[in-house]
Amino acid sequence: MTTMESLIGLVNRIQQACTVLGDHGGDNALPTLWEALPSVAVVGGQSSGKSSVLESIVGRDFLPRGSGIVTRRPLVLQLHKTEEGMSEYAEFLHMPRRKYTDFAAVRKEIQDETDKITGRSKQISPIPIHLSIYSPNVVNLTLVDLPGLTKVAIDGQPESIVADIENMVRSYVEKPNCLILAISPANQDIATSDAIKLAREVDPAGDRTFGVLTKLDLMDKGTNAIDVLEGRSYRLQNPWVGVVNRSQADINKNVDMIAARRREREYFASSPDYGHLASKMGSEYLAKLLSKHLEAVIRARIPSITSLINKTIDELESEMDHLGRPIALDAGAQLYTILELCRAFDRIFKEHLDGGRPGGDRIYGVFDNQLPAALKKLPFDRHLSIQNVRKVVSQADGYQPHLIAPEQGYRRLIEGALNYFRGPAEASVDAVHFVLKELVRKSLNETQVRFSKFVHALLEFLRKNIELLCGTGVEAVSDPYI
């Protein structure tokens, strides 16, 4: 039976494949495989302690820090639990052959890869960075770190940056398969929390939202966050979890995560306010809670994910069948393919002309209906009237009277009649020319040639030949002696 660990690993690999193929969800109008995969999006305002929560879950310093907007691309963080005693290392999807054991180098690579897409102008991009961390000190979990919500643009940022960040975050958390990890500082009113406000809008029932309270140790003396943690101030379907992150002084002193986690456990265990909740507080408990819930969601979504994958495979196979078999690289095989396509076009074009497909009847109609109707409108009665015949014959003979038959007069009468024919005949040639061009385009479409340059070249060749034949036809009906 497939274990939960392997299920999360499988989802991780599918997410990586989606990113390589350009499917990273976001603001796509159509449903994608990425959006069908369960994930946990980490949402919080700037200075909410979001980065510290992530580092506490991982147990490593690896995220860029600074003022303003630091996270400018989604970071898909995939945690893989390894056996005890194994060394910790990290891998990036865009650098699959390199293992990072120095997490300061991981931080620098995140920054460099961000700048590669967004530049140093504090712009944001929806294209995610994939980071996998392998460690015996983590749980199997996938988190998506999103840019911190902000209320004002800083120098060097466009005025639209506030809305741009919110729209990017919203595009993730509004998907029904996305769990929301809403980070809020305890030393601020929960009613003003950017993360909770957004989570309430996209998940009003609170089914997908996990609330995290940071900075519990920084609250004013005599106050606590019990009402929030026990769900009385703002109720969610999932439990609230309080965490105590490292302070900036701890970070500056390079206090390691092992010591920070120990201090966090001691804080809750010894706290008169939170001691009764100590077993369900802290970053370690949060990681286990998220991992367990993500596993349950993945198991529940397996049928729909499998169905979507199978449907997508069927659609792609159908498209590949439509595209046809692969084309060999050697010139002989390519020439054979071209000849096959030409023969297929020739067969379909003949079917249009001979009656197997519509088209030939239109050419027949030109000569059976259009031309006779035009000829009936010609003024032959006036041209062949006694008065006109006498006039033409007389003018043709000049001063020499004819002896037997007025040959010159007959010739002029015939030439005049042929001149009347010329207009309808040329119109018939043009009509057939138009039908043939339409049939060529239609036959090419029905041949289903997938090589656009070849189609363009063949269409141009056929067009020139039809134009040439049309010109020959016009000359033929214009010259009475041909």
MARPABA-438792 format. One record per residue (C-alpha): z, x, y. Coordinates in steps of 0.02 Angstrom, whole numbers. Example, Ala and Ser with C-alpha at 12.3 -4.5 7.8 and 13.67 -1.06 7.14 Angstrom:
<pts>
PT       w       u       v
PT     390     615    -225
PT     357     684     -53
</pts>
This chain:
<pts>
PT       w       u       v
PT       0       0       0
PT     -46      64     172
PT     110     125     264
PT     148      85     443
PT     136     269     489
PT     -42     277     422
PT     -85     113     511
PT     -32     183     679
PT    -126     343     640
PT    -281     242     596
PT    -270     146     760
PT    -253     313     850
PT    -412     379     769
PT    -507     219     811
PT    -449     235     992
PT    -512     414     997
PT    -680     360     926
PT    -692     223    1057
PT    -662     347    1197
PT    -792     469    1130
PT    -918     325    1125
PT    -877     271    1302
PT    -774     117    1257
PT    -609     128    1349
PT    -583     -53    1394
PT    -534     -65    1576
PT    -640    -186    1676
PT    -774    -218    1545
PT    -835    -397    1553
PT    -859    -411    1365
PT    -726    -391    1230
PT    -725    -218    1153
PT    -647    -136    1001
PT    -530     -37    1116
PT    -459    -200    1185
PT    -431    -268    1009
PT    -318    -121     965
PT    -132    -146    1002
PT     -59     -21    1126
PT      90       1    1242
PT      51      19    1427
PT     183     104    1533
PT     193      21    1704
PT     303      64    1852
PT     306      98    2036
PT     306     272    2107
PT     478     355    2093
PT     531     227    1963
PT     564     364    1835
PT     411     323    1731
PT     366     504    1695
PT     545     547    1648
PT     551     403    1524
PT     393     465    1439
PT     458     643    1431
PT     623     581    1361
PT     532     486    1224
PT     430     641    1180
PT     572     763    1206
PT     463     884    1304
PT     417     925    1484
PT     229     902    1487
PT     181     783    1630
PT     122     840    1802
PT     249     808    1939
PT     238     798    2126
PT     237     680    2274
PT     117     536    2294
PT       3     480    2153
PT      18     606    2012
PT     -54     503    1868
PT    -234     470    1923
PT    -312     437    1753
PT    -242     338    1606
PT    -157     455    1483
PT    -166     392    1304
PT     -16     477    1225
PT     -19     473    1034
PT     142     530     950
PT     135     586     768
PT     296     616     673
PT     287     769     561
PT     403     838     428
PT     565     923     477
PT     546    1108     511
PT     364    1099     566
PT     316    1171     734
PT     277    1056     879
PT     103    1062     954
PT     -16     958    1058
PT    -203     926    1052
PT    -324     851    1177
PT    -472     747    1121
PT    -586     840    1242
PT    -528    1008    1167
PT    -511     968     981
PT    -510    1147     920
PT    -362    1207    1023
PT    -179    1180     980
PT     -56    1191    1123
PT     119    1254    1083
PT     161    1291    1264
PT     191    1122    1347
PT     177    1198    1520
PT      -5    1231    1473
PT     -18    1048    1421
PT      39     997    1595
PT     -90    1110    1676
PT    -230    1045    1564
PT    -188     865    1610
PT    -198     912    1793
PT    -360    1010    1773
PT    -444     874    1670
PT    -392     744    1799
PT    -464     848    1941
PT    -624     873    1842
PT    -662     687    1855
PT    -572     634    2013
PT    -576     794    2113
PT    -428     844    2220
PT    -447     697    2339
PT    -314     588    2256
PT    -446     469    2189
PT    -417     377    2025
PT    -528     352    1872
PT    -519     228    1726
PT    -581     359    1602
PT    -430     403    1493
PT    -365     572    1437
PT    -314     575    1254
PT    -164     682    1209
PT     -90     692    1034
PT      81     769    1006
PT     139     818     832
PT     326     841     812
PT     470     804     692
PT     568     742     843
PT     457     593     887
PT     420     423     811
PT     244     363     772
PT     194     280     933
PT      48     261    1054
PT      82     243    1241
PT     -40     227    1386
PT      29     304    1546
PT     -51     218    1696
PT     -51     267    1881
PT     108     218    1971
PT      97      60    2076
PT     109      93    2262
PT     117      -7    2422
PT      37     114    2547
PT    -103     242    2546
PT     -59     421    2591
PT    -165     547    2685
PT    -329     585    2597
PT    -334     419    2504
PT    -447     271    2541
PT    -364     114    2607
PT    -418      26    2447
PT    -312     141    2336
PT    -168      15    2327
PT    -281    -123    2263
PT    -380      -1    2154
PT    -223      55    2061
PT    -160    -122    2038
PT    -330    -179    1973
PT    -337     -35    1848
PT    -160     -69    1786
PT    -195    -255    1778
PT    -354    -228    1677
PT    -245    -151    1541
PT     -91    -261    1541
PT    -182    -427    1551
PT    -259    -399    1379
PT    -166    -501    1246
PT    -154    -350    1128
PT     -65    -242    1257
PT     125    -224    1256
PT     197    -193    1428
PT     334     -64    1456
PT     394    -114    1630
PT     494      27    1711
PT     614     -24    1851
PT     749      78    1938
PT     923       2    1921
PT     973      53    2098
PT     845     -68    2171
PT     840    -258    2166
PT     750    -311    2007
PT     667    -450    2108
PT     570    -319    2205
PT     513    -220    2052
PT     325    -188    2055
PT     318    -177    1866
PT     413    -339    1835
PT     311    -431    1967
PT     147    -381    1883
PT     215    -414    1708
PT     270    -588    1761
PT      94    -627    1823
PT       3    -574    1663
PT     140    -617    1537
PT     239    -761    1612
PT     327    -801    1447
PT     384    -620    1428
PT     320    -609    1249
PT     234    -441    1273
PT     351    -362    1400
PT     489    -236    1368
PT     601    -204    1518
PT     669     -29    1548
PT     803       7    1678
PT     811     186    1741
PT     935     272    1858
PT    1086     176    1794
PT    1193     326    1838
PT    1135     318    2020
PT    1195     141    2056
PT    1325     114    2192
PT    1505     126    2133
PT    1576     -40    2080
PT    1405    -109    2030
PT    1317    -118    1863
PT    1161    -188    1782
PT    1244    -289    1643
PT    1165    -453    1699
PT     992    -375    1688
PT    1020    -283    1523
PT    1092    -439    1441
PT     946    -545    1502
PT    1038    -657    1624
PT     954    -598    1785
PT     779    -593    1715
PT     751    -651    1538
PT     622    -575    1422
PT     583    -617    1242
PT     613    -433    1202
PT     774    -338    1242
PT     803    -238    1399
PT     841     -54    1373
PT     935      57    1493
PT     901     244    1503
PT     975     391    1597
PT     845     521    1640
PT     868     698    1697
PT     901     716    1882
PT     789     821    1992
PT     925     953    1990
PT     920     953    1800
PT     732     974    1804
PT     745    1117    1928
PT     874    1201    1815
PT     759    1177    1663
PT     889    1074    1569
PT     805    1046    1400
PT     777     876    1322
PT     900     901    1180
PT    1041     925    1305
PT     975     780    1411
PT     973     662    1262
PT    1149     714    1214
PT    1208     684    1392
PT    1123     513    1391
PT    1211     462    1229
PT    1378     521    1298
PT    1350     423    1459
PT    1325     257    1370
PT    1461     288    1240
PT    1591     328    1373
PT    1536     201    1503
PT    1659      58    1531
PT    1514     -52    1585
PT    1387     -13    1450
PT    1492      50    1305
PT    1472    -111    1206
PT    1282     -91    1221
PT    1277      96    1183
PT    1191      75    1014
PT    1046     -15    1098
PT    1027      98    1249
PT     942     263    1282
PT     769     340    1264
PT     787     373    1077
PT     826     190    1042
PT     683     138    1158
PT     558     244    1060
PT     615     172     893
PT     611      -5     962
PT     433      15    1028
PT     372      98     868
PT     442     -41     760
PT     369    -177     870
PT     200     -91     882
PT     196     -78     693
PT     228    -264     677
PT      93    -307     804
PT     -33    -195     717
PT       2    -276     549
PT     -19    -449     627
PT    -184    -396     709
PT    -260    -313     555
PT    -366    -465     504
PT    -440    -488     679
PT    -472    -301     700
PT    -557    -294     529
PT    -661    -446     573
PT    -716    -371     739
PT    -760    -204     657
PT    -862    -291     520
PT    -950    -400     648
PT    -991    -248     754
PT   -1056    -154     602
PT   -1170    -301     558
PT   -1236    -309     736
PT   -1269    -122     742
PT   -1354    -122     572
PT   -1464    -266     629
PT   -1509    -170     786
PT   -1548     -15     682
PT   -1660    -118     569
PT   -1747    -182     724
PT   -1770      -5     788
PT   -1851      49     625
PT   -1838     202     516
PT   -1805     376     587
PT   -1953     475     652
PT   -1989     645     574
PT   -2004     795     689
PT   -2165     870     620
PT   -2330     827     703
PT   -2411     760     545
PT   -2276     629     517
PT   -2279     580     700
PT   -2469     558     694
PT   -2450     450     539
PT   -2323     342     631
PT   -2440     323     780
PT   -2584     271     666
PT   -2471     145     578
PT   -2423      69     745
PT   -2605      61     800
PT   -2654     -24     637
PT   -2513    -150     658
PT   -2570    -186     836
PT   -2751    -201     780
PT   -2704    -326     644
PT   -2603    -436     763
PT   -2736    -428     899
PT   -2870    -482     774
PT   -2760    -626     717
PT   -2752    -686     896
PT   -2941    -679     912
PT   -2986    -747     740
PT   -2866    -894     741
PT   -2717    -833     641
PT   -2618    -833     804
PT   -2649    -924     969
PT   -2771    -843    1092
PT   -2946    -847    1021
PT   -2961   -1033    1058
PT   -2940    -994    1244
PT   -3093    -880    1240
PT   -3191   -1015    1149
PT   -3136   -1139    1282
PT   -3212   -1032    1419
PT   -3386   -1050    1344
PT   -3366   -1224    1271
PT   -3283   -1308    1421
PT   -3270   -1201    1577
PT   -3449   -1131    1580
PT   -3539   -1295    1536
PT   -3437   -1389    1666
PT   -3484   -1260    1798
PT   -3668   -1266    1750
PT   -3672   -1455    1767
PT   -3621   -1436    1949
PT   -3769   -1322    1991
PT   -3903   -1398    2106
PT   -4049   -1384    1982
PT   -4119   -1554    2034
PT   -4145   -1490    2211
PT   -4210   -1320    2155
PT   -4339   -1398    2035
PT   -4391   -1543    2148
PT   -4579   -1568    2177
PT   -4562   -1519    2359
PT   -4469   -1356    2320
PT   -4587   -1311    2176
PT   -4740   -1338    2288
PT   -4660   -1234    2425
PT   -4611   -1089    2310
PT   -4782   -1086    2224
PT   -4873   -1091    2389
PT   -4769    -950    2462
PT   -4790    -844    2306
PT   -4980    -855    2306
PT   -5000    -802    2486
PT   -5182    -802    2542
PT   -5250    -781    2364
PT   -5263    -946    2272
PT   -5216    -943    2087
PT   -5350    -980    1959
PT   -5254   -1042    1806
PT   -5064   -1038    1827
PT   -4954    -990    1975
PT   -4867    -844    1886
PT   -4781    -776    2041
PT   -4717    -948    2084
PT   -4647    -972    1910
PT   -4558    -806    1921
PT   -4477    -850    2086
PT   -4421   -1019    2020
PT   -4343    -935    1867
PT   -4259    -800    1972
PT   -4187    -932    2087
PT   -4119   -1029    1939
PT   -4042    -871    1866
PT   -3957    -835    2032
PT   -3870   -1004    2016
PT   -3812    -953    1841
PT   -3738    -789    1903
PT   -3582    -863    1984
PT   -3522    -966    1834
PT   -3568    -825    1715
PT   -3467    -696    1812
PT   -3321    -818    1822
PT   -3330    -836    1633
PT   -3325    -647    1612
PT   -3171    -638    1725
PT   -3087    -778    1627
PT   -3115    -690    1461
PT   -3057    -526    1540
PT   -2893    -609    1592
PT   -2865    -685    1419
PT   -2897    -517    1333
PT   -2771    -427    1444
PT   -2640    -559    1405
PT   -2676    -548    1219
PT   -2659    -358    1224
PT   -2487    -369    1306
PT   -2433    -507    1187
PT   -2495    -413    1034
PT   -2403    -255    1088
PT   -2242    -354    1108
PT   -2263    -433     937
PT   -2296    -261     860
PT   -2117    -219     914
PT   -2152     -39     960
PT   -1989      46    1013
PT   -2071     195    1098
PT   -2091     145    1280
PT   -2199     295    1329
PT   -2316     263    1184
PT   -2328      78    1230
PT   -2367     124    1410
PT   -2502     249    1357
PT   -2581     127    1234
PT   -2577     -15    1360
PT   -2659      95    1492
PT   -2794     150    1368
PT   -2832     -30    1317
PT   -2832     -88    1498
PT   -2961      43    1547
PT   -3074      -4    1402
PT   -3061    -190    1439
PT   -3102    -153    1622
PT   -3252     -52    1566
PT   -3315    -192    1454
PT   -3285    -318    1592
PT   -3392    -214    1710
PT   -3530    -205    1579
PT   -3520    -394    1558
PT   -3535    -425    1745
PT   -3687    -310    1753
PT   -3767    -403    1608
PT   -3752    -575    1689
PT   -3802    -507    1860
PT   -3968    -428    1806
PT   -4097    -560    1757
PT   -4202    -430    1667
PT   -4067    -370    1544
</pts>
